[in-house]
Amino acid sequence: MSKKLISIVVPNYNEADTLDELYERTTKVMQTLNKYDYEIVFFDDGSTEGSKKKIEELARREDVAFEEE
């Protein structure tokens, strides 16, 4: 039996300084729910302070997707 997929959608606007911590905390919680597969989807709404670059770095990990508005 396959695991159910949970998608965590994270809207973002100028939050580059908090994205690493958000990712780490979210990942830690989801790993405790090992009966589910998960993905983290960041949506950037035109950030101007480096969020896009930070999300692109996070998107290199297998559980992160990046969608640009």
Buried (B, 14 or more C-beta within 10 A) or exposed (E): EEEEEEEBEBEBEBBBEEBEEBBEEBBEEBEEEEEEBBBBBBBBEEBEEEBBEBBBBBBEEEBBBBEEE
